[in-house]
C-alpha cells in the first residue's frame, strides 16, 4: 500500500499528487488514474481511512505530530475522492470509461 508508516517521514504534497496521477491510489495500478481499480482496492481504501482516523485519535495534539496529522487528513481526502470517482460498472481504460469520465467534467 502507498501509505507510509508513522515512523517514516510523510510525503510532500508533490509526492501525493504524483501518486494520484500514476494510477490507483491504493495499489498504483496504471489502469485507474486518480481512483481505485477494483472492489478489493475500494475495500482497502475504506480500511486505510478507518486506520488513519484511529491513528489521528491516538496522536498527541502537539506540534511534533502536526505533519503526520496533515498527511493523514490529506490521504483520507484523496482516498475518499478516489472512491467517489470509481465506477465499478465501467472497466478502467475502456472507451466507455473515457466517455463517462469526460461526461462528468
N, C-alpha and C positions, 0 to 999 in steps of 0.2 A: 504494500500500500504506500501511497505517496506521503502520508503524514509522518513527520519525524517524531522521535521520542522526546519526552520533556527534557532529557539531558543534552540533546543536540540543539545547536542554535537555530532559531526559527528562520525559515527562508524569507527573503525580502519580497516586497510586493512584485518586483520584476520576476522573481523566481516563480511565484504563484501564477502570474499572468502567462509565463512561458509554459507551465504545466497545463494550464487550461487550454492553450492554443495547440498543444501537441496531440491531444487525444482525450480518451475517457478520463474524467477527473479522479477516478478511483484506481484503475489499473494501467492507464496510459495507452490503451489500445487505440491505434490510429483510425479505427472505423467510426469512432464517435468523438467529435471535437467539441469540447466545452459542455458535454453532457455525460451521461453514463451509457455504457454499451450493452448492458444486459440486465436481466432481473437480478442476477447474483450481485452485480455491481451496485444496483439500486439498493439492495438489502445491505450490502457492505457500507454504502454511504449513510444509510439510516443508523447503522451500528456506530459508525465513526462520529456522527453527530451526537448520539447519546453518550459515547465515551468522552467526547470533547466537553459536553455540558457537565458531566460528572467531574472531569478534571478542573473545569472552571470553578465549580463549587468548592473543590478541595484546595485550590491555590490561595495563598495568603493575599490579602489586599494591600500589597506594598509595591514600591517602585521596582523591586527586583523581578517581580513576576509580570510586570506590565507588558513586555514584549511577547511573552508566551500567551497572555490573555488576548492581545491584539491578533496574534497569529490564529489562535483557536476560533475567535469570533469571525475573522475573515474566512477561514477554512469552512466554517459552518455555513456562511453565506454562499460560498461557491458551491458547496455540496447541495444546498437547498436549491439554488438556481439550476444546477445540473439536473436534479431530479424533476423539477418543474418543467424543464425543457425536453425531457426524454419522452419519446413517442414509442412505446413498446409495440404498437401495431404497425410501425414502419421500420423496415430493415435499414440500419445505418449504411450510408454510402449509396443507397439506391436512388434512382431518378425520382421516385415518389418522395423520398426523404428530402431531397434537394428542393423539390417544388413546395413541399409542406413548410420547410424552413423559410423559403423565400416568401410564401404567403403570409407568414406570421409577422414579417417585418413591415 
